[in-house]
Amino acid sequence: MKKILSTILVAGLAMSSSLAFAADKLTLQLQWVTQAQFAGYYVALDKGYYDDEGLDVTIKPGGPDIAPPQVLAGGGADMMLNWMPSALAARERGVPIVNIAQPFKSSGLQLTCRKETGIKSPADFRGKTIGVWFFGNEYPFLSWMSQLGIPTNGGSDGVTVLKQGFNVDPLLQKQADCISTMTYNEYWQVIDAGVSPDDLVVFKYQDQGVATLEDGIYVLEDRLKDANFQDQMVRFVRASMKGWKWAEANPDAAADIVLDNDATGAQTEKHQRRMMGEIAKLTAGSDGTLDPADYERTVSTLLKGGSDPVISKAPEGAWTHMITDKAL
């Protein structure tokens, strides 16, 4: 009998121990497909950084038909990655999302133009056709044109805005004089299509003073009232930033980890390694803490977005240092 009781006691202790140390399950919604843009999270997963923090993290790829704010609001994820213009627009529409960390310090958004069009400076945009991404990505461009005093309704004194898909065809087919590109993605698609860098002129939003924050980590505001969720976010951000710093220091290896997690098999080693090298430039200088000055610049840019700005007033409570102060 003593032996039986002892066995039961040991089994019970083992069970309670396993329950006590069960990892907290979290789901992260990406804003695009699996690629080096999100390397830090895949590295944290691969290297066991989330495991070390007692977290069981699932990473959900995004795509053209997936709106991260909707996924978050619908309970399909605990955290999401989003560009701040999209996040602030969603907040103004009533989705109470809050930035808890900002791994990306710099913007990768730019306009890439064909040199043969004669464009040498932003003043030369007048009379030209420019490809612009919409769905919230158009506002930095509209603000930039507004600050330059260039109308966006066409004509010789303004620019004709072409709603650009997520490809570089308008530039290659000469339907547009300039198109929107990211430093780590579409620009290199133009190069890989056979266009020489010498035949292009590039204008980085970061250099023009109209850059907005990209790829921040967001959660629903109400969930931050829960002490347990706060603790989970502290651990998640700490592990994620450890992943990002490893990725910066080991870009090729980080790209290989991304490829290992690409279930579609659509990505190539050449493109992902090159992308990771460019992404490392954007995360450099950030420990994950949102710089209030960067936030204010983003809000100012969005409020100057022409006659239909993405937000109508400066937001309140749209970001917090609550998590990063504890995590970092």
N, C-alpha and C positions, 0 to 999 in steps of 0.2 A: 504493500500500500504506500509506504514511504517513497519507494522508487517511482511509483506512478505519480504521486503528488509532486515529487521533485521534477519529473519530466514535464508535467503540466505547467509548473511554475516557470521553468526555463523557457518553455514554448511561449508562455504568456509574456514574459519579459522581452523575448525576442520580437514578438509581435508589436508590443507597445513601443519598443525602441525603433522599429522600422516605421511605425506611424509617426512618431515624434520627429523623425528626420526625413519624412516624405518631402520631396522637392515641391515648391510652389509652382504651379503651372501658369505660364503667361504666353500670350500670343501677340506677336509684333506684325503689323500690316505695313508692308513696303509700299512705296508709291509707284514703283515700276517693276519690271521683270528682274529676275536674279542676274545681277551684274556687279562689277567691282565698285559701283557707286555705293553699295551696301556692304562692302567687304568687312568692316569692323564687326558687324553683327555675326557674320558667318565665321569669322576668326574666333570670336568669343565662344561660339557654339562648338567649333572644331577643337579648340584648345582646352575646352573644359572650364572656361572662366565662369560661365553661367552655373555649371555644376558646382564649382567651388563656392558659389554664393547661395547654394541651395535652391536653384531655379531650374525649372524644366521649360525651356523656351521653344516655342514653335514659330518659325518665320514664314509668313505667307507672302508670296510674290504678288505684285500688283500687275497692272496692265492698262490698256487704253479704255477699257470699260469698267474699271474699278476706281471708285472715288473713296480714298481713305477716310475722309471725315464721315461719310455715310456708313462705312464699315464700323468705325469706332462708335458712332451714335447708336447703331443697331446692335451693339454687343458682340460683333464678330471679331473684335480684337481688344486687347487691354491697352496697347500703345500703338501709335501710328507714326510714320514719317511723312512730313509734308513740307512744302514750301510755305513760308509765312504768308504771302499774299492769299493763298488758298485757305489757310487756317484762319486768318483774320476775317476773311469774307464769310466763312462758315460760322464763325463766332457771332458776327453781326447779324447773321440770319437766324440765330437762335440756338446753334449747336455750341454748348459751353466747353470748348476745348482750350487747353492751356499748354504752353511750351514749358517743359520741365528741364530740357537740356538742349544745347546747340553744338553738336560735334563739328559742323561746317562753319568755318570762320569767314571764308571768302566765297564769292559767287562765281560759277562757271559759265554763266550766260553771256552770250556775245552775238553780234551780227557779223556774218561772213559775207563779203561782197566780192564780185568779180572786178578785178582791176580795170578791165577793158571798158567798164562803164564810166570811168573817169572820176569815180568817187575817191577822194583823198582825205576828206574830213566830214564830220556830220553835217556841215553846211551844204555839202554836195548831195544830200539825200533828196533835196527838193526836185520834184519832177520824176522821181524814181519809184519803182515798185519794190516793196519790201515784204518778205514773208515773215509772218508773226504767228507764234503759237497762241491759241486762245485757252479757254477753260481756266482762266485766272492767271495764265502766264503772259497775257498781253499788257498787263498794267505797268510793269516797269518801262516797256516801250512807249506806251501812251504818255506816261509821265515825262519821259525823256523828251519826246517830241513837243509836249506842252511847254517844257522849260526852254526849249530851243525856239519856240514860237513857230513851229512847222505844223500846218494843218494836216490831218490824217484822212481827209476826204477827197484826195486826188488833186489833179490840176498841176500846172507848171510850178506853182508856188508851194505845193504840199507834197505829200507822199500818198501813193496808192497802197493800201494795206491788203496783202493777199493772205487769207486764212490758210496757214501752212499745216499740212499733216505732219506726222512724226517721221518724216523722211527728208531727203535733201534734193528730191527731184526738181523742184522749181528752179534751183540754181543750175543744176546740170543741164536742164532743158531750156534754160534761159527764159523762163517764165517770170523770174524775179531778178532784180539786180543784186539784192541782198536777201539772206535768209537767217532765221534764228538757228543758232547751233550752241552746243555745250562744248567747253574746252576738252572734255574727256570722251565725247561720243560723236555727235554729228559732224563736227569739223573734220575728224579723221575719216568719216565716211566719204566726205568730199575728196580728201586726199587719196583714199583707196580707190576712188572711181577714176583716178588718173589725172586729177587737176594738180598742178604744181603749186606749192605754197607761194611761189614768186608771182603767181597769177591772181592772188587773193589779197584783199585788204580786210583786216579784222578789227572790230571795235568791241572791246570788253566793257560790259556794263560797270564792272568794278572800277575801271579806269575813268569812266565818265561820271562817277559820283551818283549813279542812280541804281546801284545794285541793291537787291533785296535779299533777305536771309533765305537760305535753302536748307532742306533736309534736317529740320529740327525734330525732336522727339516730343510728341504731344499725347496728352491723356484727357479724359473727361474731368472737368473741374470738381464735380460732386464726389468723385472717387478719392480725391485727395483729402477728404474729410476723414477717411478711414485710416487709422494708424497702421494697420496691417498692410494696406495697399501702399502707403507711404514707404514703409520699410522695404517692400518688394521693389519699388521704383528706385530706391537708394541702391539696392544691390544690383538691379538691372543696369542702371547708368554706370555704376562703378565697373562692372564687368564689361560693358559695351565700350567704354572709353579705354579700358585695358586692351580690348580687341583692336580699337582704332590705332592706338599708338604702336602696337605690334605690326599692324598692317603698314603703317607709315615707314617703319624701320625695315620691313621685309616685303616690299611691294610685289615682287614676282611670286613669292611663296603665298602671299595673300590672294593674288589672282588665281593661283592654282586651287586654293581652297574654295573660291567662288565657283570655279569650273566644276569641282567635285559636287557642288550643291545644285548645279543647273540641271534640273530634271528634264528639260526640253532638249538639251544637247545643242542648242542653237548658237551658243557663244564659242568664240575661237580663242586659243591661247594668245595669239598675237594681239587681238583687240583688247582682251581683258587685262593683259599685262601693261599694255600702253595706257588703258583707262585708269588702272590703279596708280600708275605713275603721276597722272594728272590729278586724280582725286586726292592723293597725298598732299598736293600743293594747297588744296582747298581746306583740308582739315588741320593743316599745320598751323600752330599758334593757338589752337583751342584745346582746353582741357575738358570741354563739355559745358562750361559755364556760359550762359548767354551774356554778351556784352550789352549793357543798356544803350550805349551809344549806337551800336549796330541796329538795335531794335528801333530806336528813335529815327534813324535814317530810313529804315524800311517804312515805317508809318508815314513819315514825311513824303516819301516817294509815292506811296499809294494814294495819299490825299491829294496829290497834284496830278492825278491821272486823267486830266481832261474833264469833259462834261459829264462823264459817267465813271467816277472813281470807284475802285473796288470796295472802299469803306467810306462812309459818310462822315465819320468823326473818329477821333483818337480813341482806341479801345481802352478799357479798364480791366485789370486783372487777367490780361492775356498771357502773362508769363510769371514764373516764380523761380526763385533761387532755393526754395525749400529743399528740393531734392539734391541739387548739386552741392549745396553747402555741407550736407551730411555725407554725400558720396565721395567727394573729392578733397 
